[in-house]
Amino acid sequence: MLIDEIVNYLKTIYYFMIIAYVFMSWLPNVRESFVGEWLGKLVEPYLKPFRKIIPPIGGMLDISPIVALIALEFVAEGIKAVLGLILSPFGL
């Protein structure tokens, strides 16, 4: 179905954006680059609620991106289900 493919494509792009942003935290000064700031503007609003709920383990290890990626899978499936119900009468 076309809707499933579009949602999966967008989910995959955002998934890799989150992964790249997490890896950028391991390298000094990379988040201050143009790409780092751009990714931060797109990813931080999604990660912020998870960071408020899940504190870092030992003060250093932040597992909130892992939980955020799992939640992203559920959100994508929910969007596909809702759009499938809405658009199925139209044959899309």
Secondary structure by P-SEA (a helix, b strand, c coil): caaaaaaaaaaaaaaaaaaaaaaaaacccccccaaaaaaaaaccccaaaaaaacccccccccaaaaaaaaaaaaaaaaaaaaaaaacccccc
